[in-house]
Amino acid sequence: MDYIDYYKILDLKKSASIDDIKKAYRKLARKYHPDLNPNNDEANKKFQQINEANEVLSDPEKRKKYDKYGKDWQHADQLDAQQKQQRQYQSQGGGYGGGGYSGGFGGDDFSDFFSSMFGGGAGRSSRQSPFKGQDYNADLQLNLKDAYTTQKQTLTVNGKQVRITIPAGVENGQKIKLSGYGAPGANNGQPGDLYIKFNISEDPKFKRKGNDIYIQEEIDLYTAVLGGEKIVETLNGKVKLKIPEGTQPDSTLRLKGKGFPVYKKADQFGDLYIKWQVRLPTNLNQEQKELFEKLSKS
């Protein structure tokens, strides 16, 4: 995999703090987000690089490995183990090719060392250990109505088009794994995986709790007292409801099976809960006031 300077991607210095990294990531992610740059392959590629850089630099352990080994940071544990082995070998008087081993590395020597130890050198080591490629992480924004139905979307990942099916019922923060869509492996190792996290924005009308949906609907005082009908919008269409006489303010009606689809379970849904808000009349004329006074005395 080609070397990517994560600090340069986020326009940061190596001394950048965690807060600096967060601020830079948010600023650039907004600028290059696919929703703001439709059909712009270059912006999509940049967005993926920004996510990749943030994933590494915002994690102290990954950042430490990256700062030490550069593009070979994913193999840091193996490289550390090899260096330890070489130091032990040196302390016992050994060395490669009959010569002493200095034990020192600097700059680009890490990549050369990695190549020589894992199959890229001129026969120093016959062992070629395969390594799995880096995993990628991506965020996908959906609204509640999108998450209600099965969606098909095409993503651009590392310059490649990936068509995915999003099952109805995904939850906010849920992740799915696409095997083999990460970075290429080393020494014929398997490619990494792609993890997609769903961010579902809140809906102004429908409030989701698990697979149940909660809404508030307004009725007038006369309907609450005398009963009547009300047409209510749900996520899968409108329904006409009968309102019994004497309906109390803040009372709740449950519609079974009218909630959110259960993830990957066909024909299973949560429930819809409707809380009635009773609207009181205002600006009553004298005759109307007298009628209410009579009612209050009866």
N, C-alpha and C positions, 0 to 999 in steps of 0.2 A: 504494500500500500504506500502511495506517495506520502512524503512527509508534509504535514500541515502544521504550520505555526499557530497554535491555538491562541497565543497572546496577541499575535498580529490580527487574527480573525476578529477578536473582540476589541482591538485597538487599545491594548493594555500593556503596561510594563510588567516585568517579571515580579516586581515588588508589590503588585496590586493586592489589595485586601479582599476578603470575601465580599464585603459590601460593594467594593469597586466592581467586582465581577458580576454581582447581581444587577447593579445599575446598568452596566454596559450590555449585559444580555437582554434585559427588558427593553432597552432603547432600540437595539438592533433587531430583536425579534419582532417588535411592532413594525419597524420599517420594512422588513423583508418578508413578513407573514404572507403565505399564499393567498389568503383572503383579500389582501390589499394589492396583490400582484398576480392576478389571474393570467394564465397562459404565458407566464414569464419564467422560462426554464432557468435562466441565470439567477433570478431572485430566489427561486425554489432551491437551487443548489446552495446558494449562500445561506439560506435559512437552515438547511440541514447541517452545514458546517458550523453555524452559530450554535445550534443545539448540541452538536458533538463537542465543541470547545467548552461550552458551559458544563456539560456532564462531567468532563474530566477536571477542569480547573476548580469547580465548586466542591469537589470531593477532595478533602485534604490528603487522603492516602493515594488516590489516583494522581493528584497533582504532584506529589512528592516523587512518584515513579516517573512521571512525564518529565519533570525538571531534570531528573538524573539520566534517563535513557532516551529521551526524545521519542522518535517514531517507534522505538522498540519497547516502549514503556509497558505494553501488555505482557511482555515476557520478563518483567523485572525479577520475579521470584526465581525463575530459572537462571537468569544471568547472575543474580546474587549467589545462588547456590554454586554455580560454576566458578565464580571468583573465590568463594570460600574454599572450594576443592583445590583450586590452583595454589592458594596460599598455604594450605596444608601440605600439598605436594612439594612446594618450594622449600618449606621449612624442613622437609625430610631429605633435601638435597636433590630433588628431581627437577625436571624441566622439559619443555617441548623441544624436540629435535636435537637433544643432547646439550642444549644451552640452558642458561638460567632464565627464569621467568620473573620479570620486573614487578608484576602485580599492579602496575599503574595504567590508568586509562584516562583519556581526555578528549573532549570534543567529539569528533566523528569516529573516534576509535571504537566506541560502543557498537556502532553498526557493523564495523569490520569484525569486531570480536564475535558479535552475534552470528554473522555469516560464517565465520570460520568454525565456530563451535557447532552450528546446526546445519551444516551442509553446503555453505556457500564458499568455503575456503578451498585452498589447494591441497586437499587431502589430509589436513591436520587431524580431523576427526571423522571416522566413518559413520558415526551415529547421526541420523537426521531425524530429529524429533518434530512431529507435526504439531502445530498450535492452532487452536480455533481463533477465528478472526474476532475483532471487536464487535460487541453488540451496539446497535443504534437505538436511540430513543426518540420518539416523536409525539407531539401533542396534536390532537384533532378536536376542533371546536364543533359542537353540535348544539342546536336548540332542542327544547323538550319535545316538540312535535317531530323533529327528525329522529330522535331516539325512540319514538313510539312505533315507527315502522322500520322494516328492514331496508337498509340503504346500500347502494353500490357506489363506491367512490374510487377515483384514481389518484394515487399519491406519487410524487416524484421523490425517490430516495436515492441519493448518491448518483444522480443523473439517470436513473432507471425508472420507468413507469411501473408502478405496482397497483394492480386492481384488487380491491378488497371488498368483501361483503360484510356489512355491519349488522348483526342480528338485532331485531327489535328487542327493546328492554334493557339495553346497556345502561349502566349506572355511572354517575359522575365519579371520576377518578379511577374507573375500571381500566385494566390493561389487557390487551390481547397480544399474543406472540405470533410472529410470522417467522418460521424457521428458515434460515439460510439467506435472509435479506439484509444481513449486516455486512461488515467489512470482510474482504477475502482472508482466508487463513494463510499461515506461513508453512512452507515445506509440505504442501499438499494437505494442509489441515482443513477442517471444515470451515465454511464461512460463518460469521457471527449471525445473530438473530436480530430481528426488528421488533421492538416493543412499542405499541401504540397506546397512549393514554388518552381517554376520552374526557374532555371538559364540557359538561353540559350546563349551559347558561340557565338561569332561573327564568320562569315564565311569569308575567305579571298577573295572570289569572289562575293558572293551575299550579298547585303546590304538591310536589311529589314526596311521599314518605314510603320508601321501599317500593312496593308495587301498587300502593293505594294513592289516590288522587283526592285532594281537598280543594273545594271552591266555596265561595260565598255568593249567594244570589239574593237579590232584593225583591220584596213583595210589598204591596201597599197594605195599609191597615185594614181596609175593607175585605181584601182577599184573605188576610190572616184571620179575620173574625168570621166571615161568611163562607170561606172556602172558594176554590176556583181552579184555574189551570195556569200553568207557566211553561213556556218553551225554554229549555236550558241547553246550552251548547256544551258538548263533551268533546274529547279528543278524537272521537270517530263519528261525529255528526251530532245533529240536534235531536232532542227527545222532548215529548210533551208529557208533563207531569201533572197529576191531580193533587191539589193542595187541600187537605182536609180543613174543615172549619175549626176555628179555635187553635190554629197553629201558633205556637209561642215563639217570641224572638229568640234567636240563637239555638233553636232546636235543629237537630240534624237528621237528614234523610240519607239512607244508605242505598245505593244502586249497585247490586251485586254484579260483578263481571264487567263493570264499565270503567275500571281503572286502567293501570298500565300493564302491558303484556309481560309475562314472566319470561326472563331470559332463556332462550333455547328450549322452551316448553310450549309446543304448539297448542293453540286454542286455550291457553290458561292466562287469566287476567286477574289483577287485583280489583278492588272495589272503588267506587266513587262516592265521596261523602259531601253532601251539600248542606251548608249551614244557612238557615234563613235569616235574613236581616229585614226587619219590619220598618218600613218607611212611614213615619207619622205625618199626617196632613198639616200644612202650614197655611197662614193667611186665611183663616176661616172667616166667613161672613157671619153676621149676627144670627141668622136663621140656623146655620150649622152649629154655632156655639150653643144655641138653645137646645138643639137636638141632643148634643152631647151632655148638656146639663140634665136633661130628662133621663137619659140613659144612666147617668151617674146616681140618680135618685131612685131608679127603679130596682 
